[in-house]
Amino acid sequence: MPMPVVATLLGTAVLTWTPDWMQSPFAIGVGLTTNTSGVNGTAILEYAMQSPNAVDVNGTATPTWFLAIAFTGASATALFEVPCQALRVSIATATATSSWTVNFVQQTFPR
C-alpha cells in the first residue's frame, strides 16, 4: 500500500504518484487546492495504465497518459476508481507564483 501524499507544486510543476493497483476495490481520493488568489492557471490529473518506472521492449519507460480531470484556478476533490499504475498532476499553465497542494489517499482492503 502506498503512503498518502501531500505535496505542494509551484509554477509549472509535475508530480507522479504510484498507487497500489492490486487493491480491490480500487479507490483513490484526490484533492487539489489552489494556494494563491487571482489567476492560478490550469492543473490536470492524468492516469497511466503502464508504470512510468517499467521498461518496455524498446528499453524506454514512456507510458501513455490519459486525461482524467482538468482544474482551472479552483480547489476540487475527486474519487478516482479506474485501476491504473500511475497518477500524475501537472500544472499546465501558471504564473511564477502559482501554488497548488495535491493530496492522494488510497483506500485499502479491510484488514
C-alpha positions in Angstrom: 0.0 0.0 0.0 1.4 3.4 -0.9 1.5 6.1 1.7 -0.9 9.0 1.4 0.8 12.0 -0.3 0.5 15.7 0.4 2.7 17.9 -1.9 2.9 21.5 -2.9 3.6 22.3 -6.6 5.0 25.7 -7.6 4.8 27.2 -11.1 4.5 24.6 -13.9 5.4 21.5 -11.9 4.6 17.8 -12.2 4.0 15.2 -9.6 3.7 11.5 -10.4 2.3 9.1 -7.8 2.2 5.3 -7.9 -0.9 3.7 -6.3 -1.2 0.0 -5.3 -3.0 -1.1 -8.4 -3.8 -4.5 -6.9 -6.2 -3.2 -4.3 -9.8 -4.3 -4.7 -11.8 -2.2 -4.7 -9.6 0.3 -6.3 -10.4 3.8 -4.9 -8.3 6.9 -4.6 -9.3 10.2 -3.1 -7.7 13.2 -4.9 -7.8 16.7 -3.6 -6.3 19.7 -5.4 -6.2 23.1 -3.7 -5.0 26.3 -5.0 -2.9 28.3 -2.5 -2.9 31.6 -4.3 -5.5 34.1 -5.2 -6.1 35.6 -8.6 -5.1 33.8 -11.8 -3.6 30.4 -10.8 -3.5 28.7 -14.1 -4.7 25.2 -15.0 -3.9 21.8 -13.4 -4.7 18.4 -14.8 -4.9 14.9 -13.4 -3.9 12.1 -15.7 -3.5 8.4 -15.3 -1.4 5.7 -17.0 -2.0 2.0 -17.5 1.7 1.4 -17.7 4.1 2.1 -14.9 6.4 5.1 -15.7 9.2 3.1 -14.0 8.8 0.0 -16.2 11.0 -0.5 -19.2 9.3 -1.8 -22.4 10.8 -4.0 -25.1 12.3 -0.9 -26.7 14.2 -0.1 -23.5 12.1 3.0 -22.7 9.6 3.9 -20.0 7.1 6.1 -21.8 3.6 5.4 -20.7 0.6 6.9 -22.4 -1.1 9.5 -20.1 -4.9 9.8 -20.2 -6.7 12.9 -19.0 -8.9 12.3 -16.0 -9.8 15.8 -14.7 -8.9 19.4 -15.6 -8.9 22.1 -12.9 -8.9 25.8 -13.6 -7.9 28.2 -10.7 -10.1 26.5 -8.1 -10.0 23.8 -5.5 -11.6 20.4 -6.1 -11.8 16.8 -4.9 -12.4 13.7 -6.9 -12.8 9.9 -6.4 -10.7 8.0 -8.9 -11.8 4.4 -9.4 -10.1 3.4 -12.7 -7.4 0.8 -11.9 -4.1 2.2 -13.1 -0.4 2.1 -12.4 0.3 5.8 -12.0 -1.4 9.1 -11.4 0.1 12.5 -12.4 -0.8 16.0 -11.6 0.6 18.6 -14.0 0.3 22.4 -13.6 -0.1 23.1 -17.3 -0.3 26.9 -17.2 0.6 29.1 -14.2 2.1 32.3 -13.1 5.6 32.2 -11.5 4.0 32.4 -8.0 1.1 29.9 -8.6 1.0 27.3 -5.9 -1.2 24.2 -5.7 -1.4 21.5 -3.0 -2.3 17.9 -4.1 -3.5 15.1 -1.9 -3.7 11.4 -2.8 -5.2 8.9 -0.4 -5.9 5.3 -1.4 -8.5 3.0 0.2 -7.0 -0.3 1.2 -8.5 -3.8 1.6 -10.0 -4.2 5.1 -7.5 -6.0 7.4 
